[in-house]
Amino acid sequence: MRRVIVVGGGPAGAFAAERLAQAGLHTTLLDEKLAWEKPCGGGLTFKAYQRYPFLLENQAPKKLVMETRLAAPGAGWARLTLKSPLLIYSRYDLNRMLLERAMRAGARIEQVRALEVRPKDGGWVVQTRQGSLEADFLIVATGARNNLRNVGTEYSPSDMMLALGYYLPEQQDHIDVQFIPMLEGYIWVFPRCGHLSAGICGKRVAAAELRAKLESYLERRGYNWRHGQFYAHLLPSLEPGAWIRNRVAGPGWLAVGDAGGLVDPVTGEGLYYAIRSADLASQVVLSDAHPPEEKPRAYRNLLLRDFVADLAFGAGLAKRLFLGKFLFGTVPQRMVQFMRRSPRFYALMQDLFAGTQSYQDLKERLLKNLHGTLFETIMNFFFSRVLPRENPI
């Protein structure tokens, strides 16, 4: 295998192209937009830059945020001072940095849209408006809006989350997260370099309803949203059963990032999983231990062991977290109250925001750390009700 085409130039595609070109493969990356702004997203957790230090150690503009405030109606708010900063990039700046790294590694970058891919003689033909290109292997990094119907994840409407919001010409140093009654999602306000990104994400809710909820919140908080730039975007948010049948690989191709549905179903965070899946896909493509026909299965197994089993478990947790009830209140209300009253729960939330606490190990950690006071007994019972009983995978 000598020639690889990466379809899509977002973080997943750019990082895969860098890894493959670095190893000496003839690597071509195709993307119609190349570096472009994506309003929802840009946050990188400690887990991401601990594994990939270049995400922190670079000259690209970024915000280092040390405080998050979580709020729920009827419970007020709680402050979380982060042990390790959350990095928040403009997606344009992050994307440009990753593409430049790919080019320096030797990848060929073409600003063109892939219209169609079709198998040919054990490889692939990629059709563009400018003509066709051939490759031995394909990396699919097209994002959630994948126009290549025969490769990548097959989404149902229930496997998508809508995110929309505003760029606001204002500044603040902390992140706000606001839970909303009967919404499988939340409102956020992220500080970025030069502006705020204020948005809302939710499942099974019309765009007009989401927008009204967000604008009402911004109005109450005194944000001047009428002078902001509006945006909307679809995010993968796979249901528990969808992880089992997820079409993330096939003969001669592997999907990375959003194109593989590899997004945290609780938080909507996808950047770490984009970069990590690109790394794992590159390892499989470059490995001589797996002949071409075994590479799809090898990639699926790597993903499962690395993070997919945990995200599938998180998918079972998401609905209980956002929509569940406990002791005459909502689960988000109880979480905010526990953050204020329990140092152990506060520490757990620290690790969740850092990305170092898995969903699968939540229950075991709680059982080890709660020692029998009335309050901790209530917390223990609370989480036994919220956490799924088993992993769908």
C-alpha positions as YAML, in Angstrom:
chain: A
units: angstrom
residues:
- id: 1
  name: MET
  ca: [0.00, 0.00, 0.00]
- id: 2
  name: ARG
  ca: [1.51, 3.28, -1.13]
- id: 3
  name: ARG
  ca: [-1.27, 5.74, -1.94]
- id: 4
  name: VAL
  ca: [-3.86, 6.97, 0.56]
- id: 5
  name: ILE
  ca: [-6.55, 9.60, 0.02]
- id: 6
  name: VAL
  ca: [-7.97, 11.39, 3.06]
- id: 7
  name: VAL
  ca: [-11.40, 12.84, 2.27]
- id: 8
  name: GLY
  ca: [-11.96, 15.78, 4.63]
- id: 9
  name: GLY
  ca: [-9.59, 18.35, 6.11]
- id: 10
  name: GLY
  ca: [-10.95, 18.86, 9.62]
- id: 11
  name: PRO
  ca: [-8.91, 17.88, 12.70]
- id: 12
  name: ALA
  ca: [-9.38, 14.14, 12.12]
- id: 13
  name: GLY
  ca: [-8.46, 14.25, 8.44]
- id: 14
  name: ALA
  ca: [-5.53, 16.61, 8.92]
- id: 15
  name: PHE
  ca: [-4.02, 14.55, 11.73]
- id: 16
  name: ALA
  ca: [-4.47, 11.27, 9.82]
- id: 17
  name: ALA
  ca: [-2.78, 12.84, 6.78]
- id: 18
  name: GLU
  ca: [0.13, 14.02, 8.93]
- id: 19
  name: ARG
  ca: [0.66, 10.57, 10.45]
- id: 20
  name: LEU
  ca: [0.47, 8.74, 7.11]
- id: 21
  name: ALA
  ca: [2.69, 11.18, 5.21]
- id: 22
  name: GLN
  ca: [5.22, 11.14, 8.04]
- id: 23
  name: ALA
  ca: [5.50, 7.38, 7.60]
- id: 24
  name: GLY
  ca: [6.28, 7.77, 3.90]
- id: 25
  name: LEU
  ca: [2.93, 6.99, 2.28]
- id: 26
  name: HIS
  ca: [1.87, 9.08, -0.71]
- id: 27
  name: THR
  ca: [-0.95, 10.94, 1.05]
- id: 28
  name: THR
  ca: [-3.44, 13.31, -0.56]
- id: 29
  name: LEU
  ca: [-5.99, 15.25, 1.49]
- id: 30
  name: LEU
  ca: [-9.09, 16.60, -0.26]
- id: 31
  name: ASP
  ca: [-11.32, 19.26, 1.28]
- id: 32
  name: GLU
  ca: [-13.48, 21.94, -0.30]
- id: 33
  name: LYS
  ca: [-13.02, 24.46, 2.55]
- id: 34
  name: LEU
  ca: [-9.76, 23.49, 4.25]
- id: 35
  name: ALA
  ca: [-9.33, 25.63, 7.40]
- id: 36
  name: TRP
  ca: [-12.74, 27.03, 8.28]
- id: 37
  name: GLU
  ca: [-14.58, 28.22, 11.34]
- id: 38
  name: LYS
  ca: [-16.86, 25.84, 13.19]
- id: 39
  name: PRO
  ca: [-18.72, 27.69, 15.91]
- id: 40
  name: CYS
  ca: [-19.58, 24.83, 18.24]
- id: 41
  name: GLY
  ca: [-16.44, 23.21, 19.52]
- id: 42
  name: GLY
  ca: [-12.83, 24.16, 19.91]
- id: 43
  name: GLY
  ca: [-12.43, 22.91, 23.48]
- id: 44
  name: LEU
  ca: [-9.60, 20.48, 24.27]
- id: 45
  name: THR
  ca: [-9.45, 18.67, 27.59]
- id: 46
  name: PHE
  ca: [-6.41, 17.78, 29.67]
- id: 47
  name: LYS
  ca: [-6.72, 14.21, 28.35]
- id: 48
  name: ALA
  ca: [-6.20, 15.49, 24.80]
- id: 49
  name: TYR
  ca: [-3.12, 17.62, 25.33]
- id: 50
  name: GLN
  ca: [-1.61, 15.19, 27.82]
- id: 51
  name: ARG
  ca: [-1.61, 12.50, 25.11]
- id: 52
  name: TYR
  ca: [-0.76, 14.94, 22.29]
- id: 53
  name: PRO
  ca: [1.34, 17.73, 23.85]
- id: 54
  name: PHE
  ca: [1.63, 19.67, 20.59]
- id: 55
  name: LEU
  ca: [-2.01, 20.69, 21.10]
- id: 56
  name: LEU
  ca: [-0.81, 22.85, 24.00]
- id: 57
  name: GLU
  ca: [2.76, 23.58, 22.93]
- id: 58
  name: ASN
  ca: [2.23, 25.70, 19.81]
- id: 59
  name: GLN
  ca: [1.92, 29.33, 18.75]
- id: 60
  name: ALA
  ca: [-1.73, 29.20, 17.64]
- id: 61
  name: PRO
  ca: [-4.05, 31.59, 19.52]
- id: 62
  name: LYS
  ca: [-5.97, 29.87, 22.31]
- id: 63
  name: LYS
  ca: [-7.70, 30.54, 25.64]
- id: 64
  name: LEU
  ca: [-6.71, 28.66, 28.80]
- id: 65
  name: VAL
  ca: [-9.84, 28.50, 30.94]
- id: 66
  name: MET
  ca: [-9.66, 27.56, 34.62]
- id: 67
  name: GLU
  ca: [-13.28, 27.95, 35.77]
- id: 68
  name: THR
  ca: [-16.62, 26.43, 34.79]
- id: 69
  name: ARG
  ca: [-20.01, 27.30, 36.28]
- id: 70
  name: LEU
  ca: [-22.82, 24.77, 36.13]
- id: 71
  name: ALA
  ca: [-26.42, 25.83, 36.73]
- id: 72
  name: ALA
  ca: [-29.85, 24.22, 36.80]
- id: 73
  name: PRO
  ca: [-33.27, 25.79, 37.41]
- id: 74
  name: GLY
  ca: [-34.24, 25.47, 41.06]
- id: 75
  name: ALA
  ca: [-30.71, 24.61, 42.17]
- id: 76
  name: GLY
  ca: [-28.76, 27.78, 41.50]
- id: 77
  name: TRP
  ca: [-25.21, 27.32, 40.28]
- id: 78
  name: ALA
  ca: [-21.91, 25.79, 41.36]
- id: 79
  name: ARG
  ca: [-18.38, 26.88, 40.54]
- id: 80
  name: LEU
  ca: [-15.82, 24.31, 39.38]
- id: 81
  name: THR
  ca: [-12.19, 25.47, 39.49]
- id: 82
  name: LEU
  ca: [-10.32, 23.22, 37.08]
- id: 83
  name: LYS
  ca: [-7.05, 21.57, 38.13]
- id: 84
  name: SER
  ca: [-5.89, 21.60, 34.50]
- id: 85
  name: PRO
  ca: [-7.03, 24.27, 32.05]
- id: 86
  name: LEU
  ca: [-9.44, 23.63, 29.24]
- id: 87
  name: LEU
  ca: [-7.94, 24.88, 25.97]
- id: 88
  name: ILE
  ca: [-10.37, 26.73, 23.72]
- id: 89
  name: TYR
  ca: [-9.36, 27.43, 20.14]
- id: 90
  name: SER
  ca: [-11.03, 29.07, 17.25]
- id: 91
  name: ARG
  ca: [-11.66, 26.06, 15.05]
- id: 92
  name: TYR
  ca: [-10.14, 27.99, 12.15]
- id: 93
  name: ASP
  ca: [-6.87, 28.42, 14.05]
- id: 94
  name: LEU
  ca: [-6.80, 24.81, 15.26]
- id: 95
  name: ASN
  ca: [-7.61, 23.48, 11.81]
- id: 96
  name: ARG
  ca: [-5.01, 25.65, 10.11]
- id: 97
  name: MET
  ca: [-2.33, 24.48, 12.56]
- id: 98
  name: LEU
  ca: [-3.16, 20.81, 11.92]
- id: 99
  name: LEU
  ca: [-3.20, 21.27, 8.13]
- id: 100
  name: GLU
  ca: [0.16, 23.03, 8.25]
- id: 101
  name: ARG
  ca: [1.57, 20.10, 10.22]
- id: 102
  name: ALA
  ca: [0.24, 17.69, 7.59]
- id: 103
  name: MET
  ca: [1.83, 19.72, 4.78]
- id: 104
  name: ARG
  ca: [5.18, 19.85, 6.57]
- id: 105
  name: ALA
  ca: [4.99, 16.06, 6.96]
- id: 106
  name: GLY
  ca: [4.66, 15.75, 3.18]
- id: 107
  name: ALA
  ca: [0.91, 15.41, 2.63]
- id: 108
  name: ARG
  ca: [-0.46, 16.89, -0.59]
- id: 109
  name: ILE
  ca: [-3.40, 19.20, 0.15]
- id: 110
  name: GLU
  ca: [-6.01, 19.92, -2.52]
- id: 111
  name: GLN
  ca: [-8.89, 22.36, -2.02]
- id: 112
  name: VAL
  ca: [-11.52, 20.37, -3.86]
- id: 113
  name: ARG
  ca: [-14.73, 18.54, -3.00]
- id: 114
  name: ALA
  ca: [-14.93, 14.76, -3.28]
- id: 115
  name: LEU
  ca: [-18.20, 14.08, -5.10]
- id: 116
  name: GLU
  ca: [-18.13, 10.30, -5.17]
- id: 117
  name: VAL
  ca: [-15.92, 7.37, -4.22]
- id: 118
  name: ARG
  ca: [-16.08, 3.96, -5.89]
- id: 119
  name: PRO
  ca: [-13.99, 0.80, -5.56]
- id: 120
  name: LYS
  ca: [-11.69, -0.19, -8.42]
- id: 121
  name: ASP
  ca: [-9.25, -3.12, -8.62]
- id: 122
  name: GLY
  ca: [-8.85, -3.42, -4.88]
- id: 123
  name: GLY
  ca: [-8.44, 0.33, -4.44]
- id: 124
  name: TRP
  ca: [-10.51, 3.47, -4.90]
- id: 125
  name: VAL
  ca: [-11.39, 6.14, -7.43]
- id: 126
  name: VAL
  ca: [-12.33, 9.51, -5.95]
- id: 127
  name: GLN
  ca: [-14.29, 11.75, -8.29]
- id: 128
  name: THR
  ca: [-14.02, 15.55, -8.04]
- id: 129
  name: ARG
  ca: [-15.15, 18.40, -10.29]
- id: 130
  name: GLN
  ca: [-11.58, 18.61, -11.56]
- id: 131
  name: GLY
  ca: [-11.32, 14.93, -12.44]
- id: 132
  name: SER
  ca: [-10.56, 11.68, -10.63]
- id: 133
  name: LEU
  ca: [-7.82, 10.38, -8.36]
- id: 134
  name: GLU
  ca: [-6.88, 6.81, -7.48]
- id: 135
  name: ALA
  ca: [-5.69, 5.39, -4.19]
- id: 136
  name: ASP
  ca: [-5.02, 2.07, -2.49]
- id: 137
  name: PHE
  ca: [-6.83, 3.07, 0.71]
- id: 138
  name: LEU
  ca: [-9.34, 5.66, 1.87]
- id: 139
  name: ILE
  ca: [-9.63, 7.60, 5.14]
- id: 140
  name: VAL
  ca: [-13.12, 9.08, 5.49]
- id: 141
  name: ALA
  ca: [-13.02, 12.34, 7.49]
- id: 142
  name: THR
  ca: [-15.98, 14.18, 6.01]
- id: 143
  name: GLY
  ca: [-17.64, 15.14, 9.29]
- id: 144
  name: ALA
  ca: [-21.28, 14.56, 10.18]
- id: 145
  name: ARG
  ca: [-22.52, 15.95, 6.84]
- id: 146
  name: ASN
  ca: [-21.08, 13.10, 4.80]
- id: 147
  name: ASN
  ca: [-22.12, 13.16, 1.15]
- id: 148
  name: LEU
  ca: [-20.35, 9.85, 0.39]
- id: 149
  name: ARG
  ca: [-23.21, 7.42, 0.91]
- id: 150
  name: ASN
  ca: [-21.29, 4.13, 0.67]
- id: 151
  name: VAL
  ca: [-18.70, 4.89, 3.39]
- id: 152
  name: GLY
  ca: [-18.89, 6.28, 6.93]
- id: 153
  name: THR
  ca: [-21.55, 6.12, 9.62]
- id: 154
  name: GLU
  ca: [-25.19, 5.73, 8.59]
- id: 155
  name: TYR
  ca: [-27.12, 8.10, 10.85]
- id: 156
  name: SER
  ca: [-30.77, 7.92, 11.80]
- id: 157
  name: PRO
  ca: [-32.47, 11.16, 12.95]
- id: 158
  name: SER
  ca: [-32.22, 9.98, 16.58]
- id: 159
  name: ASP
  ca: [-28.43, 9.71, 16.24]
- id: 160
  name: MET
  ca: [-27.97, 13.43, 15.61]
- id: 161
  name: MET
  ca: [-27.93, 16.46, 17.87]
- id: 162
  name: LEU
  ca: [-28.55, 20.00, 16.66]
- id: 163
  name: ALA
  ca: [-26.26, 22.76, 17.91]
- id: 164
  name: LEU
  ca: [-26.94, 26.42, 17.24]
- id: 165
  name: GLY
  ca: [-25.94, 29.73, 18.71]
- id: 166
  name: TYR
  ca: [-24.21, 33.07, 18.34]
- id: 167
  name: TYR
  ca: [-20.78, 34.60, 18.25]
- id: 168
  name: LEU
  ca: [-20.99, 37.42, 20.76]
- id: 169
  name: PRO
  ca: [-18.60, 40.42, 20.67]
- id: 170
  name: GLU
  ca: [-18.03, 40.17, 24.44]
- id: 171
  name: GLN
  ca: [-15.46, 38.71, 26.84]
- id: 172
  name: GLN
  ca: [-15.46, 36.61, 30.02]
- id: 173
  name: ASP
  ca: [-12.92, 34.28, 31.60]
- id: 174
  name: HIS
  ca: [-15.09, 31.33, 32.62]
- id: 175
  name: ILE
  ca: [-17.36, 28.78, 30.94]
- id: 176
  name: ASP
  ca: [-21.09, 28.71, 31.69]
- id: 177
  name: VAL
  ca: [-23.09, 25.48, 31.38]
- id: 178
  name: GLN
  ca: [-26.85, 25.78, 31.90]
- id: 179
  name: PHE
  ca: [-29.17, 22.78, 32.06]
- id: 180
  name: ILE
  ca: [-32.73, 23.26, 30.77]
- id: 181
  name: PRO
  ca: [-35.80, 21.33, 31.99]
- id: 182
  name: MET
  ca: [-36.87, 18.50, 29.67]
- id: 183
  name: LEU
  ca: [-34.02, 19.08, 27.22]
- id: 184
  name: GLU
  ca: [-31.57, 16.32, 26.33]
- id: 185
  name: GLY
  ca: [-28.80, 18.85, 25.96]
- id: 186
  name: TYR
  ca: [-27.63, 22.13, 27.50]
- id: 187
  name: ILE
  ca: [-26.68, 25.76, 26.92]
- id: 188
  name: TRP
  ca: [-23.05, 26.85, 26.94]
- id: 189
  name: VAL
  ca: [-21.10, 30.11, 26.86]
- id: 190
  name: PHE
  ca: [-17.43, 29.59, 25.95]
- id: 191
  name: PRO
  ca: [-14.79, 32.33, 25.97]
- id: 192
  name: ARG
  ca: [-12.74, 32.43, 22.79]
- id: 193
  name: CYS
  ca: [-9.99, 34.73, 21.59]
- id: 194
  name: GLY
  ca: [-11.81, 37.98, 20.83]
- id: 195
  name: HIS
  ca: [-15.40, 36.81, 21.37]
- id: 196
  name: LEU
  ca: [-17.78, 34.43, 23.14]
- id: 197
  name: SER
  ca: [-19.42, 31.40, 21.60]
- id: 198
  name: ALA
  ca: [-22.89, 31.04, 23.13]
- id: 199
  name: GLY
  ca: [-24.98, 28.10, 22.00]
- id: 200
  name: ILE
  ca: [-27.40, 25.31, 22.75]
- id: 201
  name: CYS
  ca: [-27.45, 21.66, 21.75]
- id: 202
  name: GLY
  ca: [-30.33, 19.24, 21.98]
- id: 203
  name: LYS
  ca: [-31.89, 16.08, 20.59]
- id: 204
  name: ARG
  ca: [-35.40, 15.63, 19.24]
- id: 205
  name: VAL
  ca: [-36.16, 19.36, 19.46]
- id: 206
  name: ALA
  ca: [-36.94, 21.68, 16.54]
- id: 207
  name: ALA
  ca: [-34.39, 24.37, 15.69]
- id: 208
  name: ALA
  ca: [-36.89, 27.18, 16.33]
- id: 209
  name: GLU
  ca: [-37.59, 25.89, 19.85]
- id: 210
  name: LEU
  ca: [-33.90, 25.52, 20.65]
- id: 211
  name: ARG
  ca: [-33.19, 29.02, 19.36]
- id: 212
  name: ALA
  ca: [-35.99, 30.50, 21.48]
- id: 213
  name: LYS
  ca: [-34.63, 28.79, 24.62]
- id: 214
  name: LEU
  ca: [-31.14, 30.11, 23.94]
- id: 215
  name: GLU
  ca: [-32.24, 33.67, 23.20]
- id: 216
  name: SER
  ca: [-34.40, 33.73, 26.34]
- id: 217
  name: TYR
  ca: [-31.41, 32.62, 28.43]
- id: 218
  name: LEU
  ca: [-29.07, 35.17, 26.83]
- id: 219
  name: GLU
  ca: [-31.65, 37.91, 27.37]
- id: 220
  name: ARG
  ca: [-31.94, 37.08, 31.07]
- id: 221
  name: ARG
  ca: [-28.17, 37.04, 31.46]
- id: 222
  name: GLY
  ca: [-27.75, 40.41, 29.75]
- id: 223
  name: TYR
  ca: [-25.87, 39.20, 26.65]
- id: 224
  name: ASN
  ca: [-26.43, 41.32, 23.55]
- id: 225
  name: TRP
  ca: [-27.23, 38.43, 21.22]
- id: 226
  name: ARG
  ca: [-28.98, 40.62, 18.63]
- id: 227
  name: HIS
  ca: [-25.59, 41.85, 17.48]
- id: 228
  name: GLY
  ca: [-24.11, 38.36, 17.35]
- id: 229
  name: GLN
  ca: [-23.49, 36.17, 14.32]
- id: 230
  name: PHE
  ca: [-25.87, 33.19, 14.19]
- id: 231
  name: TYR
  ca: [-24.73, 29.65, 13.41]
- id: 232
  name: ALA
  ca: [-26.15, 26.11, 13.33]
- id: 233
  name: HIS
  ca: [-24.52, 22.72, 13.00]
- id: 234
  name: LEU
  ca: [-25.38, 19.00, 13.26]
- id: 235
  name: LEU
  ca: [-23.44, 16.83, 15.70]
- id: 236
  name: PRO
  ca: [-23.36, 13.02, 15.90]
- id: 237
  name: SER
  ca: [-24.93, 11.70, 19.11]
- id: 238
  name: LEU
  ca: [-25.36, 7.97, 18.69]
- id: 239
  name: GLU
  ca: [-28.06, 6.14, 20.60]
- id: 240
  name: PRO
  ca: [-26.92, 3.14, 22.72]
- id: 241
  name: GLY
  ca: [-27.94, 0.55, 20.13]
- id: 242
  name: ALA
  ca: [-26.36, 2.47, 17.26]
- id: 243
  name: TRP
  ca: [-22.85, 1.89, 18.61]
- id: 244
  name: ILE
  ca: [-23.21, -1.85, 17.97]
- id: 245
  name: ARG
  ca: [-24.09, -1.46, 14.27]
- id: 246
  name: ASN
  ca: [-22.01, 1.66, 13.64]
- id: 247
  name: ARG
  ca: [-20.49, 1.54, 10.13]
- id: 248
  name: VAL
  ca: [-17.06, 2.87, 11.00]
- id: 249
  name: ALA
  ca: [-14.96, 0.77, 8.58]
- id: 250
  name: GLY
  ca: [-15.23, -1.40, 5.51]
- id: 251
  name: PRO
  ca: [-13.12, -2.97, 2.77]
- id: 252
  name: GLY
  ca: [-10.37, -0.48, 1.95]
- id: 253
  name: TRP
  ca: [-11.67, 2.38, 4.13]
- id: 254
  name: LEU
  ca: [-11.75, 3.63, 7.72]
- id: 255
  name: ALA
  ca: [-13.86, 6.51, 9.07]
- id: 256
  name: VAL
  ca: [-12.47, 8.94, 11.66]
- id: 257
  name: GLY
  ca: [-13.98, 11.67, 13.83]
- id: 258
  name: ASP
  ca: [-17.55, 12.79, 13.16]
- id: 259
  name: ALA
  ca: [-17.70, 10.71, 9.97]
- id: 260
  name: GLY
  ca: [-17.53, 7.67, 12.23]
- id: 261
  name: GLY
  ca: [-19.98, 9.06, 14.80]
- id: 262
  name: LEU
  ca: [-17.11, 9.27, 17.31]
- id: 263
  name: VAL
  ca: [-18.47, 11.99, 19.59]
- id: 264
  name: ASP
  ca: [-19.20, 11.94, 23.32]
- id: 265
  name: PRO
  ca: [-23.00, 11.44, 23.56]
- id: 266
  name: VAL
  ca: [-23.15, 13.23, 26.93]
- id: 267
  name: THR
  ca: [-21.08, 16.37, 26.34]
- id: 268
  name: GLY
  ca: [-21.03, 16.54, 22.53]
- id: 269
  name: GLU
  ca: [-17.21, 16.79, 22.69]
- id: 270
  name: GLY
  ca: [-15.59, 15.44, 19.55]
- id: 271
  name: LEU
  ca: [-12.12, 16.93, 19.14]
- id: 272
  name: TYR
  ca: [-10.25, 14.41, 21.26]
- id: 273
  name: TYR
  ca: [-12.02, 11.50, 19.56]
- id: 274
  name: ALA
  ca: [-11.34, 13.01, 16.13]
- id: 275
  name: ILE
  ca: [-7.61, 13.19, 16.81]
- id: 276
  name: ARG
  ca: [-7.43, 9.88, 18.65]
- id: 277
  name: SER
  ca: [-9.37, 7.97, 15.97]
- id: 278
  name: ALA
  ca: [-7.12, 9.50, 13.29]
- id: 279
  name: ASP
  ca: [-4.11, 8.24, 15.22]
- id: 280
  name: LEU
  ca: [-5.58, 4.72, 15.60]
- id: 281
  name: ALA
  ca: [-6.65, 4.59, 11.94]
- id: 282
  name: SER
  ca: [-3.14, 5.57, 10.86]
- id: 283
  name: GLN
  ca: [-1.66, 2.84, 13.04]
- id: 284
  name: VAL
  ca: [-3.89, 0.24, 11.38]
- id: 285
  name: VAL
  ca: [-3.16, 1.46, 7.85]
- id: 286
  name: LEU
  ca: [0.60, 1.41, 8.49]
- id: 287
  name: SER
  ca: [0.69, -1.91, 10.35]
- id: 288
  name: ASP
  ca: [2.10, -4.93, 8.51]
- id: 289
  name: ALA
  ca: [0.47, -7.17, 11.12]
- id: 290
  name: HIS
  ca: [-2.91, -6.73, 9.42]
- id: 291
  name: PRO
  ca: [-3.39, -7.59, 5.74]
- id: 292
  name: PRO
  ca: [-5.74, -5.21, 3.88]
- id: 293
  name: GLU
  ca: [-8.81, -7.41, 4.33]
- id: 294
  name: GLU
  ca: [-8.34, -7.49, 8.12]
- id: 295
  name: LYS
  ca: [-7.76, -3.77, 8.65]
- id: 296
  name: PRO
  ca: [-11.46, -2.82, 9.13]
- id: 297
  name: ARG
  ca: [-11.89, -5.38, 11.92]
- id: 298
  name: ALA
  ca: [-8.56, -4.42, 13.50]
- id: 299
  name: TYR
  ca: [-9.62, -0.75, 13.53]
- id: 300
  name: ARG
  ca: [-13.03, -1.52, 15.05]
- id: 301
  name: ASN
  ca: [-11.37, -3.57, 17.78]
- id: 302
  name: LEU
  ca: [-8.85, -0.82, 18.54]
- id: 303
  name: LEU
  ca: [-11.62, 1.77, 18.81]
- id: 304
  name: LEU
  ca: [-13.67, -0.49, 21.07]
- id: 305
  name: ARG
  ca: [-10.81, -1.06, 23.49]
- id: 306
  name: ASP
  ca: [-9.64, 2.54, 23.44]
- id: 307
  name: PHE
  ca: [-12.84, 4.57, 23.89]
- id: 308
  name: VAL
  ca: [-15.90, 3.31, 21.99]
- id: 309
  name: ALA
  ca: [-17.08, 0.95, 24.76]
- id: 310
  name: ASP
  ca: [-17.00, 3.89, 27.16]
- id: 311
  name: LEU
  ca: [-18.89, 6.21, 24.80]
- id: 312
  name: ALA
  ca: [-21.52, 3.52, 24.23]
- id: 313
  name: PHE
  ca: [-21.98, 3.29, 28.00]
- id: 314
  name: GLY
  ca: [-22.21, 7.09, 28.10]
- id: 315
  name: ALA
  ca: [-25.00, 6.97, 25.52]
- id: 316
  name: GLY
  ca: [-27.08, 4.98, 28.00]
- id: 317
  name: LEU
  ca: [-26.29, 7.53, 30.69]
- id: 318
  name: ALA
  ca: [-27.11, 10.66, 28.65]
- id: 319
  name: LYS
  ca: [-30.90, 10.48, 28.72]
- id: 320
  name: ARG
  ca: [-30.97, 9.70, 32.45]
- id: 321
  name: LEU
  ca: [-28.60, 12.57, 33.13]
- id: 322
  name: PHE
  ca: [-30.52, 15.23, 31.23]
- id: 323
  name: LEU
  ca: [-34.12, 14.03, 31.66]
- id: 324
  name: GLY
  ca: [-34.08, 11.91, 34.82]
- id: 325
  name: LYS
  ca: [-35.84, 12.67, 38.13]
- id: 326
  name: PHE
  ca: [-34.69, 12.00, 41.67]
- id: 327
  name: LEU
  ca: [-36.21, 12.95, 45.06]
- id: 328
  name: PHE
  ca: [-38.79, 15.36, 43.61]
- id: 329
  name: GLY
  ca: [-36.21, 17.15, 41.47]
- id: 330
  name: THR
  ca: [-34.24, 16.72, 38.26]
- id: 331
  name: VAL
  ca: [-30.92, 14.95, 37.96]
- id: 332
  name: PRO
  ca: [-29.14, 18.19, 36.91]
- id: 333
  name: GLN
  ca: [-30.52, 19.93, 40.02]
- id: 334
  name: ARG
  ca: [-29.13, 17.21, 42.24]
- id: 335
  name: MET
  ca: [-25.76, 17.29, 40.47]
- id: 336
  name: VAL
  ca: [-25.37, 21.04, 41.04]
- id: 337
  name: GLN
  ca: [-26.34, 20.61, 44.69]
- id: 338
  name: PHE
  ca: [-23.92, 17.69, 45.17]
- id: 339
  name: MET
  ca: [-21.10, 19.78, 43.68]
- id: 340
  name: ARG
  ca: [-21.64, 22.41, 46.39]
- id: 341
  name: ARG
  ca: [-21.92, 19.93, 49.27]
- id: 342
  name: SER
  ca: [-19.67, 16.96, 48.51]
- id: 343
  name: PRO
  ca: [-15.87, 17.32, 48.06]
- id: 344
  name: ARG
  ca: [-15.78, 13.80, 46.60]
- id: 345
  name: PHE
  ca: [-18.40, 14.58, 43.99]
- id: 346
  name: TYR
  ca: [-16.63, 17.88, 43.24]
- id: 347
  name: ALA
  ca: [-13.39, 15.93, 42.62]
- id: 348
  name: LEU
  ca: [-15.27, 13.53, 40.35]
- id: 349
  name: MET
  ca: [-16.60, 16.45, 38.28]
- id: 350
  name: GLN
  ca: [-13.03, 17.79, 38.06]
- id: 351
  name: ASP
  ca: [-11.94, 14.57, 36.44]
- id: 352
  name: LEU
  ca: [-14.95, 14.44, 34.12]
- id: 353
  name: PHE
  ca: [-14.09, 17.90, 32.80]
- id: 354
  name: ALA
  ca: [-10.43, 16.88, 32.43]
- id: 355
  name: GLY
  ca: [-11.53, 13.85, 30.42]
- id: 356
  name: THR
  ca: [-9.73, 11.45, 32.76]
- id: 357
  name: GLN
  ca: [-12.83, 9.88, 34.37]
- id: 358
  name: SER
  ca: [-14.46, 7.20, 32.24]
- id: 359
  name: TYR
  ca: [-18.20, 6.67, 32.27]
- id: 360
  name: GLN
  ca: [-17.81, 2.94, 32.85]
- id: 361
  name: ASP
  ca: [-15.85, 3.44, 36.08]
- id: 362
  name: LEU
  ca: [-18.18, 6.06, 37.60]
- id: 363
  name: LYS
  ca: [-20.18, 3.65, 39.71]
- id: 364
  name: GLU
  ca: [-17.12, 1.82, 41.08]
- id: 365
  name: ARG
  ca: [-15.49, 5.12, 42.03]
- id: 366
  name: LEU
  ca: [-18.61, 6.30, 43.82]
- id: 367
  name: LEU
  ca: [-18.97, 3.05, 45.76]
- id: 368
  name: LYS
  ca: [-15.33, 3.27, 46.89]
- id: 369
  name: ASN
  ca: [-15.56, 6.90, 47.96]
- id: 370
  name: LEU
  ca: [-18.95, 7.14, 49.67]
- id: 371
  name: HIS
  ca: [-18.69, 5.90, 53.24]
- id: 372
  name: GLY
  ca: [-22.13, 5.79, 54.77]
- id: 373
  name: THR
  ca: [-23.23, 9.26, 55.91]
- id: 374
  name: LEU
  ca: [-26.87, 9.99, 55.17]
- id: 375
  name: PHE
  ca: [-25.95, 12.44, 52.43]
- id: 376
  name: GLU
  ca: [-23.53, 10.01, 50.79]
- id: 377
  name: THR
  ca: [-26.06, 7.19, 51.06]
- id: 378
  name: ILE
  ca: [-28.53, 9.36, 49.16]
- id: 379
  name: MET
  ca: [-25.85, 10.13, 46.58]
- id: 380
  name: ASN
  ca: [-25.07, 6.44, 46.20]
- id: 381
  name: PHE
  ca: [-28.74, 5.61, 45.65]
- id: 382
  name: PHE
  ca: [-29.00, 8.52, 43.21]
- id: 383
  name: PHE
  ca: [-26.21, 7.21, 41.00]
- id: 384
  name: SER
  ca: [-27.45, 3.63, 41.15]
- id: 385
  name: ARG
  ca: [-30.64, 5.01, 39.56]
- id: 386
  name: VAL
  ca: [-28.88, 7.21, 36.99]
- id: 387
  name: LEU
  ca: [-26.11, 4.95, 35.71]
- id: 388
  name: PRO
  ca: [-26.98, 2.28, 33.12]
- id: 389
  name: ARG
  ca: [-26.90, -1.29, 34.38]
- id: 390
  name: GLU
  ca: [-24.78, -2.63, 31.51]
- id: 391
  name: ASN
  ca: [-22.83, -1.63, 28.44]
- id: 392
  name: PRO
  ca: [-24.77, -1.96, 25.15]
- id: 393
  name: ILE
  ca: [-21.60, -3.23, 23.44]
...
